[in-house]
């Protein structure tokens, strides 16, 4: 982790845990770190551009499926922390996904939220290959072509350095986040509260309960018992 000076870094007692940096990172530090991140994005953009230009010059563009996406977002003190993986809020989950199909002349802007997990079955579908029964996710081609709805529900997970165990489920505008470590359930209405500042689990107990039970059932269906993480002490893994 880079700071303008060593003072910020020395104030962090545990360098493996960036979950609470309020009072340690000031606004100037945050602008500095954000600028570094923006520079990295610019460099990535240049490299992707060079690669796409090579596809054009070699005649491979019209013979290739190209997928550009990010695996996660990044937090810059929106909630008093840096890094990624420590939460499942939208700044972590909302990432770009772009797909180029050979012969497609008109861009399609899909606004429905989908999973990056859907990329694999989408490619198989586009190539005319039979789906793999064991593979997770669903093809996005019906959604892209306007012949079908967005596959759902939307599931996300984080086991950040093995001391954060979070799972989330999104259905429509509602999103529930389950902390497997302490059992806490949070509910957000992304339409009314896109920044996820107001936990409405207590105000909407029925929705929170039903979505939590659906999420727990999904976790069990993947062969994981969500109760195994409850009060699990893995403090030693925080140090790296």
C-alpha contacts under 8 A as a table, 3 or more apart, distances in Angstrom:
res1	aa1	res2	aa2	distance
1	X	9	X	7.65
2	X	9	X	7.81
2	X	33	X	7.14
3	X	6	X	6.59
3	X	8	X	6.35
3	X	9	X	6.82
3	X	29	X	6.26
3	X	32	X	7.54
3	X	33	X	7.17
4	X	8	X	7.96
4	X	29	X	6.28
4	X	32	X	7.20
5	X	8	X	6.54
5	X	9	X	7.75
6	X	9	X	5.31
6	X	10	X	6.06
7	X	10	X	5.24
7	X	11	X	6.33
8	X	11	X	5.34
8	X	12	X	7.05
8	X	24	X	5.88
8	X	25	X	6.30
9	X	12	X	5.56
9	X	15	X	7.95
10	X	13	X	7.25
11	X	24	X	6.51
12	X	15	X	5.98
12	X	21	X	7.72
12	X	24	X	7.57
14	X	17	X	5.63
14	X	18	X	7.98
14	X	238	X	7.50
14	X	239	X	6.78
15	X	18	X	6.91
15	X	239	X	6.90
15	X	240	X	7.62
16	X	238	X	4.98
16	X	239	X	5.08
16	X	240	X	5.91
17	X	20	X	7.72
17	X	238	X	6.20
17	X	239	X	7.89
18	X	21	X	6.42
18	X	81	X	5.83
18	X	82	X	5.81
18	X	83	X	6.79
19	X	80	X	7.26
19	X	81	X	4.99
19	X	82	X	6.96
19	X	86	X	6.61
20	X	80	X	5.65
20	X	81	X	5.20
21	X	24	X	5.15
21	X	25	X	5.97
21	X	77	X	7.76
21	X	80	X	5.59
21	X	81	X	5.27
21	X	82	X	7.45
22	X	25	X	6.24
22	X	26	X	7.97
22	X	77	X	7.70
22	X	80	X	4.90
22	X	81	X	7.00
23	X	26	X	6.78
25	X	29	X	5.79
25	X	30	X	6.54
26	X	29	X	5.29
26	X	30	X	6.30
27	X	30	X	5.02
27	X	31	X	6.19
28	X	31	X	5.09
28	X	32	X	6.16
29	X	32	X	5.04
29	X	33	X	6.22
30	X	33	X	5.12
30	X	34	X	6.00
30	X	76	X	6.70
30	X	77	X	7.31
31	X	34	X	5.02
31	X	35	X	6.05
32	X	35	X	5.15
32	X	36	X	6.42
33	X	36	X	5.13
33	X	37	X	6.30
34	X	37	X	5.01
34	X	38	X	6.12
34	X	76	X	7.05
35	X	38	X	4.98
35	X	39	X	6.19
36	X	39	X	5.07
36	X	40	X	6.36
37	X	40	X	5.06
37	X	41	X	6.33
38	X	41	X	4.99
38	X	42	X	6.23
39	X	42	X	4.96
39	X	43	X	6.25
40	X	43	X	5.09
40	X	44	X	6.17
41	X	44	X	5.06
41	X	45	X	6.09
42	X	45	X	5.01
42	X	46	X	6.29
43	X	46	X	5.12
43	X	47	X	6.32
44	X	47	X	5.13
44	X	48	X	6.11
45	X	48	X	5.17
45	X	49	X	6.03
46	X	49	X	5.00
46	X	50	X	6.20
47	X	50	X	5.05
47	X	51	X	6.25
48	X	51	X	5.05
48	X	52	X	6.18
49	X	52	X	5.14
49	X	53	X	6.08
50	X	53	X	5.06
50	X	54	X	6.22
51	X	54	X	5.07
51	X	55	X	6.45
52	X	55	X	5.05
52	X	56	X	6.44
52	X	61	X	7.61
53	X	56	X	5.08
53	X	57	X	6.21
54	X	57	X	5.12
54	X	58	X	6.02
55	X	58	X	5.37
55	X	59	X	6.13
55	X	60	X	4.87
55	X	61	X	4.84
56	X	59	X	5.23
56	X	60	X	6.10
56	X	61	X	5.04
56	X	62	X	7.98
57	X	60	X	7.71
58	X	61	X	7.79
59	X	62	X	6.88
59	X	63	X	7.72
60	X	63	X	5.07
60	X	64	X	6.04
61	X	64	X	5.38
61	X	102	X	7.19
62	X	101	X	7.96
62	X	102	X	4.75
62	X	103	X	6.35
63	X	102	X	5.67
64	X	100	X	7.82
64	X	101	X	6.90
64	X	102	X	5.93
65	X	99	X	7.12
65	X	100	X	5.48
65	X	101	X	4.95
65	X	102	X	6.29
66	X	99	X	5.63
66	X	100	X	4.98
66	X	101	X	6.93
67	X	97	X	7.30
67	X	98	X	5.72
67	X	99	X	4.52
67	X	100	X	6.48
68	X	96	X	7.64
68	X	97	X	5.75
68	X	98	X	5.08
68	X	99	X	6.43
69	X	95	X	7.05
69	X	96	X	5.30
69	X	97	X	4.35
69	X	98	X	6.31
69	X	116	X	7.91
70	X	73	X	7.46
70	X	95	X	5.74
70	X	96	X	6.06
70	X	97	X	7.07
71	X	95	X	7.29
71	X	116	X	7.77
72	X	84	X	7.43
72	X	92	X	5.56
72	X	93	X	5.87
72	X	94	X	7.50
72	X	95	X	6.23
73	X	84	X	6.77
73	X	91	X	5.64
73	X	92	X	4.04
73	X	93	X	5.96
73	X	94	X	6.60
73	X	95	X	6.10
74	X	82	X	7.46
74	X	83	X	5.77
74	X	84	X	5.12
74	X	91	X	6.29
74	X	92	X	5.55
75	X	78	X	6.36
75	X	79	X	7.86
75	X	81	X	6.69
75	X	82	X	5.11
75	X	83	X	5.52
75	X	84	X	5.97
75	X	91	X	6.32
75	X	92	X	6.78
76	X	79	X	7.95
76	X	80	X	7.89
76	X	81	X	6.49
76	X	82	X	5.06
76	X	83	X	7.19
77	X	80	X	4.37
77	X	81	X	4.61
77	X	82	X	5.66
78	X	81	X	6.98
83	X	86	X	7.68
84	X	87	X	7.26
84	X	92	X	6.49
85	X	88	X	7.16
85	X	92	X	7.25
85	X	158	X	5.79
85	X	159	X	7.27
85	X	160	X	5.14
86	X	158	X	7.26
86	X	160	X	5.93
86	X	164	X	6.33
87	X	92	X	7.14
87	X	158	X	7.47
87	X	166	X	7.28
88	X	92	X	5.98
88	X	93	X	6.53
88	X	156	X	7.30
88	X	157	X	7.28
88	X	158	X	7.24
88	X	166	X	7.15
88	X	167	X	7.54
88	X	168	X	6.95
88	X	177	X	7.24
89	X	92	X	5.63
89	X	93	X	6.47
89	X	196	X	7.12
90	X	93	X	4.81
90	X	94	X	5.31
90	X	195	X	7.47
90	X	196	X	7.86
91	X	94	X	5.91
92	X	95	X	7.70
93	X	156	X	7.95
97	X	116	X	7.70
100	X	104	X	7.52
101	X	104	X	5.69
104	X	107	X	7.62
108	X	144	X	6.87
110	X	143	X	7.81
110	X	144	X	6.76
112	X	150	X	6.44
113	X	150	X	7.56
113	X	154	X	7.98
114	X	118	X	7.37
114	X	150	X	6.77
114	X	151	X	6.98
114	X	152	X	7.47
114	X	154	X	6.81
115	X	118	X	5.47
115	X	119	X	7.83
115	X	137	X	7.69
115	X	154	X	6.54
115	X	155	X	7.77
116	X	119	X	5.68
117	X	120	X	6.60
117	X	136	X	6.87
117	X	137	X	5.34
117	X	138	X	7.95
118	X	121	X	5.80
118	X	122	X	6.12
118	X	136	X	7.60
118	X	137	X	4.54
118	X	138	X	5.14
118	X	139	X	5.85
118	X	140	X	6.59
119	X	122	X	5.01
119	X	123	X	6.23
119	X	137	X	7.74
119	X	139	X	7.17
119	X	140	X	7.54
120	X	123	X	5.40
120	X	124	X	6.56
120	X	137	X	7.45
120	X	139	X	7.78
121	X	124	X	5.05
121	X	125	X	6.08
121	X	131	X	6.46
121	X	132	X	7.89
121	X	135	X	7.57
121	X	136	X	7.91
121	X	137	X	6.40
121	X	138	X	5.59
121	X	139	X	4.87
121	X	140	X	7.90
122	X	125	X	5.07
122	X	126	X	6.12
122	X	138	X	6.84
122	X	139	X	4.01
122	X	140	X	5.41
122	X	141	X	6.26
123	X	126	X	5.04
123	X	127	X	6.15
123	X	139	X	7.70
124	X	127	X	5.18
124	X	128	X	6.23
124	X	129	X	5.06
124	X	130	X	6.81
124	X	131	X	6.41
125	X	128	X	5.11
125	X	129	X	5.85
125	X	130	X	7.10
125	X	131	X	7.10
125	X	139	X	6.46
125	X	141	X	7.35
126	X	129	X	7.63
126	X	141	X	7.34
131	X	135	X	7.81
132	X	135	X	5.42
138	X	151	X	6.44
139	X	142	X	7.25
139	X	151	X	7.93
140	X	143	X	5.31
140	X	144	X	6.14
140	X	150	X	7.23
140	X	151	X	7.40
141	X	144	X	4.96
141	X	145	X	5.96
142	X	145	X	5.14
142	X	146	X	5.97
142	X	147	X	4.91
142	X	148	X	4.67
142	X	149	X	7.14
143	X	146	X	5.06
143	X	147	X	6.08
143	X	148	X	4.97
143	X	149	X	5.47
143	X	150	X	5.62
144	X	147	X	7.75
145	X	148	X	7.68
146	X	149	X	7.72
152	X	171	X	7.57
153	X	169	X	6.94
153	X	170	X	6.24
153	X	171	X	5.80
154	X	168	X	7.99
154	X	169	X	5.58
154	X	170	X	5.00
154	X	171	X	6.73
155	X	167	X	7.34
155	X	168	X	5.64
155	X	169	X	4.75
155	X	170	X	6.61
156	X	167	X	5.69
156	X	168	X	5.12
156	X	169	X	6.65
157	X	165	X	7.60
157	X	166	X	5.56
157	X	167	X	4.37
157	X	168	X	6.33
158	X	164	X	6.91
158	X	165	X	5.79
158	X	166	X	5.17
158	X	167	X	6.55
159	X	162	X	5.19
159	X	163	X	6.76
159	X	164	X	5.18
159	X	165	X	4.61
159	X	166	X	6.55
160	X	163	X	6.10
160	X	164	X	5.02
160	X	165	X	6.90
161	X	164	X	6.93
161	X	237	X	6.72
161	X	238	X	6.71
162	X	165	X	7.09
162	X	234	X	7.00
162	X	237	X	6.65
162	X	238	X	7.89
163	X	233	X	7.75
163	X	234	X	5.77
163	X	235	X	6.82
163	X	237	X	7.00
163	X	238	X	6.92
164	X	181	X	7.20
165	X	179	X	6.16
165	X	180	X	5.48
165	X	181	X	5.99
165	X	229	X	7.22
166	X	177	X	7.03
166	X	178	X	5.80
166	X	179	X	4.76
166	X	180	X	5.86
166	X	181	X	7.79
167	X	177	X	5.86
167	X	178	X	5.25
167	X	179	X	6.65
167	X	180	X	7.39
167	X	215	X	7.82
168	X	175	X	6.95
168	X	176	X	5.52
168	X	177	X	4.30
168	X	178	X	5.99
168	X	215	X	7.20
169	X	175	X	5.64
169	X	176	X	5.39
169	X	177	X	6.67
169	X	211	X	7.18
169	X	215	X	6.10
170	X	173	X	7.14
170	X	174	X	5.73
170	X	175	X	4.19
170	X	176	X	6.44
171	X	174	X	5.47
171	X	175	X	6.38
172	X	175	X	7.93
173	X	189	X	5.54
173	X	190	X	5.06
173	X	191	X	5.66
174	X	187	X	7.05
174	X	188	X	5.74
174	X	189	X	4.75
174	X	190	X	6.16
175	X	187	X	5.72
175	X	188	X	5.28
175	X	189	X	6.56
175	X	190	X	7.21
176	X	185	X	6.89
176	X	186	X	5.56
176	X	187	X	4.43
176	X	188	X	6.44
176	X	208	X	6.71
176	X	211	X	6.55
176	X	212	X	6.81
177	X	185	X	5.81
177	X	186	X	5.15
177	X	187	X	6.45
178	X	183	X	6.60
178	X	184	X	5.93
178	X	185	X	4.76
178	X	186	X	6.59
178	X	212	X	7.15
179	X	182	X	5.86
179	X	183	X	5.27
179	X	184	X	5.21
179	X	185	X	6.51
180	X	183	X	5.16
180	X	184	X	7.41
180	X	226	X	6.26
180	X	227	X	7.00
180	X	229	X	5.53
180	X	230	X	5.71
181	X	229	X	5.21
181	X	230	X	4.42
181	X	231	X	5.30
181	X	232	X	6.33
182	X	230	X	5.56
182	X	231	X	5.91
183	X	230	X	6.74
185	X	201	X	7.08
185	X	208	X	7.43
185	X	212	X	7.29
186	X	199	X	5.72
186	X	200	X	7.13
186	X	201	X	5.49
186	X	208	X	7.44
187	X	199	X	5.36
187	X	200	X	5.33
187	X	201	X	4.75
187	X	208	X	6.01
188	X	193	X	7.02
188	X	196	X	6.01
188	X	198	X	6.66
188	X	199	X	5.53
188	X	200	X	5.93
188	X	201	X	7.51
189	X	192	X	5.62
189	X	193	X	5.59
189	X	194	X	7.27
189	X	196	X	7.51
189	X	200	X	7.70
190	X	193	X	4.87
190	X	194	X	4.35
190	X	195	X	7.41
190	X	196	X	6.75
191	X	194	X	5.84
193	X	196	X	5.36
193	X	197	X	6.69
193	X	198	X	6.90
196	X	199	X	7.24
199	X	202	X	7.72
200	X	203	X	5.01
200	X	204	X	5.90
201	X	204	X	5.18
201	X	205	X	5.50
201	X	207	X	7.80
201	X	208	X	5.44
202	X	205	X	5.41
204	X	207	X	5.64
204	X	208	X	6.20
205	X	208	X	5.01
205	X	209	X	5.89
206	X	209	X	5.18
206	X	210	X	6.09
207	X	210	X	5.27
207	X	211	X	6.05
208	X	211	X	5.37
208	X	212	X	5.97
209	X	212	X	5.06
209	X	213	X	6.16
210	X	213	X	5.21
210	X	214	X	6.24
211	X	214	X	5.03
211	X	215	X	6.04
212	X	215	X	5.02
212	X	216	X	6.11
213	X	216	X	5.06
213	X	217	X	6.12
214	X	217	X	5.09
214	X	218	X	6.26
215	X	218	X	5.07
215	X	219	X	6.31
216	X	219	X	5.07
216	X	220	X	6.26
216	X	226	X	6.83
217	X	220	X	5.10
217	X	221	X	6.17
218	X	221	X	5.00
218	X	222	X	6.55
219	X	222	X	5.29
219	X	223	X	6.94
219	X	224	X	5.76
219	X	225	X	6.95
219	X	226	X	6.66
220	X	223	X	5.21
220	X	224	X	5.06
220	X	225	X	5.56
220	X	226	X	7.11
221	X	224	X	7.29
225	X	228	X	5.82
226	X	229	X	6.13
226	X	230	X	7.63
227	X	230	X	5.35
228	X	232	X	7.50
229	X	232	X	5.20
234	X	237	X	5.80
234	X	238	X	7.61
235	X	238	X	5.62
236	X	239	X	6.22
237	X	240	X	7.21
